[in-house]
Amino acid sequence: MDTDDRAGRAGSDRDDLQRQVLDLVAPLTTRFSAGGGRLRLGFNTAHYDRAASELEAFARPLWGLAPLAAGGGAFDHWELWRAGLAAGTDPEHPDYWGAAFDRNQRLVETAAIGLALALAPEQVWDPLTGRQRDTVAAWLRHAVTVEPNDNNWLFFPVMVGLGLDRVGVAHDRDANTARLDRLEEFDLGRGWYTDGPKWQRDYYIPFAMHYYGLIYAALGDDPARAGRFRERAAAFAHDFQHWFTSEGVAVPFGRSLTYRFAQSAFWGALAFAGVEALPWEVTKGHLLRNVRWWGRQPIRDTAGLLTIGYGYPQPHLAEQYNAPGSPYWAMKAFLPLALPAEHPFWTAKEADAPPLPEVSTQPEAGVALLRCEEGRHVVLLSAGQHAPWMRHGAAKYAKFAYSTRFGFSVPAGTLGLEQGAFDSTLALSEDGEHWRPCELPEHVSAADGVLHSRWTPWDDVEIETWLVALPPWHVRVHRIRTGRALRTAEGAFAVDRDRPPARVDTGPGRARLDSPNGLCVIEDLTGLREGDLVTPLPGTNVFAPRTTIPTLTGELPPGEHLLACAVLGLEAAEGSEWPEPPAWDSIEPLLGPAPRP
């Protein structure tokens, strides 16, 4: 990706994004199979078969290429994608992808093909022969008949329908109407959806639920529904802007982080659908700052291919549905390239991030977001989400805090604190070797910067947790009722250890670390625990391959206990004094019926 920071020059922003699409796609053009239907980027370790993996790699670049073409951008290799589309949908061709079936990965990838037909038929449809059009149409029409998962997947046949409508191919429009009706049942109010009937509210809300809804609003033929999609997206924008720092860094949280700058795709989708939820110059800034920030990260290999990981190549982070082509979902961020250069989104001069309140509580997602250091650092406190079905689900959803500066960590094993990498969570153990962190929080509430949940790591252990936003600090309080003796370990943020710290301070009730890579402090407010520094195994944190976690440890006999701590993460400190944590007396009134220490 082009890493230049050239925002604000007349005409430069759109040109720069067009170049980034071409730069990302260039390494792919030599990876096609001899028959053209497969794009082979590496060894497939996803749960779906190789043909689906190679279809994924083929289709996902279309999220950027189709808008590029629709907006008049030049691309010299459309013949590769045309040939691949013809071969992959032809049952008589060796590169045939196979037919989509219920809840199958092939259905996911049809959405990008549908968008390409809708936006760029001159490139992907018109030059095909009659027989090729017949095979493409038959394959897509069949895909519209299979059963999606009951979540954002319902949008995939809708996207196919938009493409088939554009090229004049009949299909079952009633089935898509029913799917759209079902999707609208996931509306929570204030612009929030749930991604299906589960408690899951993450980046799939902006880069899937809203993203596809806004495409439908722009290209569909139901004005009433389009109006509702636009209204919800406009409301959501006011909450979602809190997820980004003033420098464009988004909070790493939840699954599919390997999609990276898809995080900012929502902002471009607003423009595509003509939704000026925020002034155009502000919306434009949210998109461009995030894309530029990602352009400065080491996320591509020596061949120029996007890697699986987040801040660096990190296959350990992957979900079971990540194949080599999965990261190219990031190209959703390029949707506004379909707009003409005269669109007000492009003619507006990028604005700096607007000033925002220090705390934004978003009860629909069970989170509170803290803006620290004049917006350069955002911390997301999370109380209510879990996803036990996915790899590292507890680490991706159920930790207490997620940071744009320190990220979060995923475990590397099951033995010891070093393998567990328990930053921003409370872990419990009977033997000091096998640890259980917060995994399945329940009974969630979020209001006025205070989050509350309950969790039960064993049948006879019940924990109530309160998280209190007091920027730049946050406070964690745990009321623990246990029928067994337990050891406890509660981690602060994970700090990059590649540069040695300027100072450390550990002892009763405290663990403090000040290094060129950041200041991190955890202070025990109830005086029960010992401070230490834990060095987790490498490759666990999403930003830094090697980290240190300031941690409080202690022991609890059977009974009822109260643990409380204050946590701080900042840039490297100036001066010799350690920051003072909030006083317990100022926190206790916020907690309702929590007992005194």
PEJOBEL-V399215 format. One line per field, one symbol per residue. psi: psi as a letter, one per 30 degrees, with the letter a starting at -180 (. if undefined). A space follows every 10 residues. Layout:
BEGIN
psi: ???
END
This chain:
BEGIN
psi: kkgkjgkfkk feeeeeeeee eeeefefffg gklefffkjj fakkglflle eeefeeeeee fffeeeeeee ggkkkghffe eeeeeeefgj ffkfgkflkl lkhkfeeeff eeeeeeeeeh ffefeeflle eeeeeeeeee eeefflklli bffffefeee eeeeeeghkk ljeeeeeeee eeeffgkflg fklkiaglij jaffeegdee eeeeeeeefa gjeeeeeeee eeeeeeeeef fffklfggkl kjkalhfffc gfegeeeeee eeghjielke feeeeeeeee eeeefgligl affgkklkac fljifffllf gjlffefgff fffgefffkl ffkfeefkkk llklkllfkj kifefhlkkk jlhhffkkkj kkfglliffl kheeefeglf kkkfefbllk lfafklfeef hikhlkkkke ffekkjlkei klhkljkhgk kklklifleg jkkkkkkkji kgllkkkkjk jkglkkkkkj kblkkkgfkk lelljlajgk jkkjlfglkk kkkkffgflk klkkjlllge kfekfklkjk kklakklkak lkkklkkkkl lklklfkkkk lkkeffeeff fbgkll.
END
